Amino acid sequence: MLKIFQRLRTWIFLSLICLTLTWSFPAQADTKVNSQLEQQVLQILRQNPEVIIESIQTYQQQQQQKVQKSRQEFIQALQTNPKEIIGNSPTTGSTNLKTVLIEFSDFQCPYCAEAHKALKDLLAKYPNQFTLVYKHFPITQIHAEALPAAKAAWAAYQQGKFWEFHDALFTNQKQLGETLYLDTAKKLQLDLGKFNRDRNLATNAINTDLEIVNKLGLGGTPSFVITSPKFSGPIQLTDIEGVLAGNNSSTK
């Protein structure tokens, strides 16, 4: 049965190539042959939908395996060389990198705003017990201000004010826009000329974070990955405190 499916898939694939070529060169194609081939392919697909389903399932499995491998490699690298994974991203909390929590976030995402509050509470409750790393994941398809906000935050980071700017963006999330970015920069006493220049230079850094997002197959924000003595891997926001508490108890 497997061989039959494979042969049938091959036949359909070759037929589709031929059909594509005839569509691509209509002046050279025989209209009658073109139409007949199209009908044959459609008829085969109607009579054998399981072939299409099997092909889609196989593709999905391959993609899942690829993502799983990338996640394992990422987590291993985070365990063995956290500085390389952190790169030039903003960090706060502990400097010993024993427990590292990476957050992939979007400044216009309402769930990220809620996560921001929870993470501030955790940083206060578990001082110097974990390192929080911020990675940009602006979902531009649905959040018009996600990328401009990310660029503004990156520019503030160049003047050592990322976390203050970060807090202001989430606290005033409903007012995201140019007025907020400039007002916040002024309140933080940033060099406005440098701030504006750096906003135009932020794209490469943000794209570097997005490349990680794509490799890990992250589907939404906020997303978290943690490495610690007790647990390493993707984690839900609600489970982070349990890991931190477990780390704390193991040191007593």
VOGU-3710 file (C-alpha; in Angstrom, 3 decimals, decimal comma):
1> mlkifqrlrt> 0,000/0,000/0,000  2,824/2,380/0,875  4,452/1,812/-2,524  1,140/2,526/-4,245  0,814/5,822/-2,366  4,370/6,743/-3,220  3,882/6,003/-6,927  0,600/7,887/-6,948  2,165/10,890/-5,249  5,000/10,833/-7,776
11> wiflsliclt> 2,552/10,684/-10,676  0,523/13,575/-9,284  3,690/15,581/-8,635  4,939/15,095/-12,188  1,518/15,870/-13,583  1,365/19,075/-11,586  4,782/20,073/-12,905  3,627/19,476/-16,452  0,429/21,385/-15,771  2,372/24,274/-14,246
21> ltwsfpaqad> 4,669/24,427/-17,247  1,758/24,514/-19,668  0,152/27,287/-17,630  3,453/29,166/-17,619  3,839/29,002/-21,401  0,300/29,315/-22,797  1,508/30,406/-26,218  3,403/27,143/-26,649  0,924/24,849/-24,948  -1,766/22,870/-26,650
31> tkvnsqleqq> -5,024/24,094/-25,103  -6,720/20,733/-25,467  -3,835/18,831/-23,846  -3,690/21,426/-21,108  -7,373/21,018/-20,327  -7,194/17,207/-20,430  -4,205/17,092/-18,097  -5,918/19,458/-15,691  -9,015/17,298/-15,607  -6,945/14,145/-15,082
41> vlqilrqnpe> -5,108/15,637/-12,121  -8,332/16,928/-10,556  -10,012/13,577/-11,065  -7,118/11,735/-9,398  -7,245/14,110/-6,455  -11,001/13,667/-6,079  -10,725/9,892/-6,176  -7,712/9,699/-3,858  -8,019/12,456/-1,203  -6,126/10,230/1,219
51> viiesiqtyq> -2,951/10,857/-0,784  -3,219/14,595/-0,183  -4,042/14,067/3,482  -1,087/11,732/3,885  1,235/14,208/2,178  0,068/17,040/4,430  0,471/14,883/7,525  3,961/13,855/6,452  4,922/17,488/5,876  3,521/18,527/9,253
61> qqqqqkvqks> 5,452/15,735/10,993  8,665/16,795/9,279  8,131/20,406/10,328  7,371/19,387/13,916  10,523/17,277/14,042  12,550/20,187/12,674  11,139/22,566/15,287  11,676/20,042/18,076  15,305/19,617/17,062  15,815/23,394/16,971
71> rqefiqalqt> 14,287/23,739/20,437  16,519/21,037/21,866  19,607/22,657/20,357  18,531/26,057/21,687  17,953/24,766/25,208  21,251/22,896/25,206  23,071/26,030/24,074  21,275/28,046/26,752  22,443/25,564/29,383  26,055/25,387/28,244
81> npkeiignsp> 26,660/28,913/27,000  23,899/31,284/28,153  25,900/34,394/27,242  25,885/33,388/23,574  22,105/32,939/23,560  21,517/36,153/25,489  23,744/38,030/23,081  23,070/41,763/23,206  19,566/41,408/24,621  18,527/43,394/27,704
91> ttgstnlktv> 18,746/41,527/31,023  17,696/42,214/34,602  17,898/40,328/37,875  20,726/37,980/38,765  24,066/38,244/37,000  25,238/34,677/37,737  23,127/33,153/34,903  22,360/30,061/37,005  18,667/30,354/36,174  17,856/32,201/32,943
101> liefsdfqcp> 14,331/33,048/31,832  13,973/34,276/28,248  10,818/36,207/27,426  9,671/36,683/23,815  7,323/39,634/23,942  5,324/42,221/22,003  4,758/45,680/23,513  1,238/45,912/22,058  0,119/42,444/23,185  -2,344/42,676/26,116
111> ycaeahkalk> -1,222/39,275/27,425  2,370/40,547/27,466  1,225/43,511/29,566  -0,224/41,084/32,095  2,965/39,023/31,996  4,947/42,208/32,638  3,135/42,678/35,952  3,668/39,045/36,949  7,367/39,126/36,085  7,931/42,306/38,103
121> dllakypnqf> 6,336/40,561/41,087  8,595/37,526/40,589  11,700/39,699/40,355  10,712/41,324/43,647  9,809/38,024/45,330  12,909/36,157/44,123  15,596/38,872/44,040  18,874/37,860/42,411  17,608/34,312/41,891  17,025/34,428/38,144
131> tlvykhfpit> 18,043/36,410/35,097  15,251/37,791/32,929  16,148/38,255/29,268  13,948/40,225/26,864  13,718/39,156/23,213  11,617/41,133/20,730  8,665/39,349/19,096  6,551/42,112/17,504  3,528/40,573/15,815  3,182/43,182/13,112
141> qihaealpaa> 0,308/41,436/11,340  -2,119/42,420/14,102  -0,277/45,067/16,134  0,512/48,231/14,190  2,619/49,745/16,993  4,496/46,566/17,939  7,494/47,262/15,719  7,744/51,035/16,331  7,546/50,346/20,084  10,249/47,680/19,829
151> kaawaayqqg> 12,504/50,071/17,917  11,955/52,789/20,510  12,757/50,384/23,363  15,907/49,225/21,579  16,976/52,841/21,119  16,439/53,480/24,835  18,570/50,400/25,549  21,473/52,027/23,716  21,418/54,692/26,412  21,043/52,258/29,316
161> kfwefhdalf> 17,326/52,863/29,871  15,685/49,792/28,371  13,825/48,535/31,435  12,530/51,978/32,372  11,291/52,470/28,794  9,944/48,904/28,731  7,913/49,547/31,912  6,534/52,808/30,518  5,381/51,123/27,289  3,505/48,371/29,098
171> tnqkqlgetl> 2,059/50,718/31,712  0,759/53,025/28,964  0,019/50,350/26,388  -3,215/51,993/25,211  -1,275/55,150/24,326  1,408/53,498/22,204  2,533/55,895/19,497  5,057/58,564/18,590  3,905/60,976/21,291  4,429/58,378/24,018
181> yldtakklql> 7,835/57,340/22,682  9,154/60,913/22,596  7,583/61,919/25,920  9,055/58,846/27,612  12,471/59,520/26,087  12,328/63,088/27,439  11,248/61,945/30,922  14,163/59,503/30,986  16,456/62,344/29,892  17,630/60,515/26,801
191> dlgkfnrdrn> 19,637/62,251/24,105  16,775/62,714/21,624  19,043/63,022/18,596  20,721/59,699/19,373  17,371/58,164/20,325  15,894/58,993/16,919  18,988/57,834/15,060  19,086/54,557/16,978  15,439/53,853/16,232  16,398/53,730/12,576
201> latnaintdl> 19,186/51,266/13,360  17,091/48,824/15,401  15,860/46,567/12,598  18,801/44,159/12,514  18,696/43,509/16,263  14,947/42,895/16,201  15,273/40,591/13,183  17,932/38,597/15,053  15,370/37,915/17,773  12,726/37,041/15,180
211> eivnklglgg> 15,074/34,492/13,628  15,154/32,716/16,998  11,361/32,936/17,167  11,075/31,226/13,776  13,595/28,503/14,635  11,733/27,705/17,840  8,366/27,720/16,076  6,831/30,095/18,605  3,224/30,800/17,801  2,336/33,708/20,045
221> tpsfvitspk> 3,267/36,127/22,786  4,350/36,038/25,459  6,489/32,916/25,125  9,056/31,746/27,644  12,058/29,434/27,767  13,873/28,737/31,024  16,998/26,891/32,059  17,625/26,159/35,728  19,038/23,465/38,029  15,570/21,923/38,334
231> fsgpiqltdi> 14,009/22,386/34,884  14,955/23,521/31,404  12,686/24,072/28,416  9,636/26,027/27,219  7,451/27,077/30,129  4,106/28,729/30,787  3,980/31,952/32,774  1,900/30,257/35,472  4,590/27,608/36,011  7,594/29,905/36,387
241> egvlagnnss> 7,170/30,551/40,108  7,039/26,806/40,802  10,450/26,385/39,171  11,886/29,352/41,062  10,483/28,109/44,361  11,919/24,654/43,656  15,334/26,128/42,957  15,117/28,120/46,172  14,200/25,107/48,308  17,038/23,029/46,859
251> tk> 19,607/25,571/48,063  18,413/25,552/51,668
//
